[in-house]
Amino acid sequence: MGAYVVSVGAEEWFDEGEDGWGETASALDAELGRRGLPPYTDVPPEADFVPGSGQAFEEKLTPSMTGFHALCGLHLSREESEVLCGWTVLVPFSLDEEIRLPIGSGSGSRESTMVVGAPQALPLAQKLAAAIDLPSETPATCDNLDLSGWFRHQGKELAAAGAGLWSEDLDTAFYVALFLRAAQHSIRRGCPVVWT
């Protein structure tokens, strides 16, 4: 099936069932309270799917991440790389440091959950996007695998024309765009974005 990065609405975020993120939501609120921060309760409801609306986020992580990790190693510290791409849950508010929760992720594939603030991840993604000169044509919204489709079709055509550094490794450019758009989406919609 593969891994996905998706946005989560209030219904799923607060759902205590097997497929929900309620345990994570409760643990995060408890940790925020210990840090003197308010709970994260202002999660928007799940939006109706309207292609191109930017109300939802869904991308599948199928390409190799080898080049992307190498790019992170060139331009980011190890700590910055962890903030940018080591999270399980991305939240739309600032966190001075990531929060590690001793519970499994929503998909059950990880033994712990790392929560990162999108405002901390965004400038790191922007730094990588600038380093490879990510094109402005890259989709700004990712409602239904929009980035995947763009890199398979329009991006491939654009790259064939020798369109700059990003075109030298489309898998790497895909992941730069994915983490950039995930952080932007979380902030714009005020919702969590999760690995599942």
Beta strands, then each sheet from edge to edge (+ up, - down):
strand 1: 3-7
strand 2: 58-61
strand 3: 89-91
strand 4: 99-101
strand 5: 113-117
strand 6: 193-195
sheet 1: 2+ 1- 6+ 3- 5- 4+
end
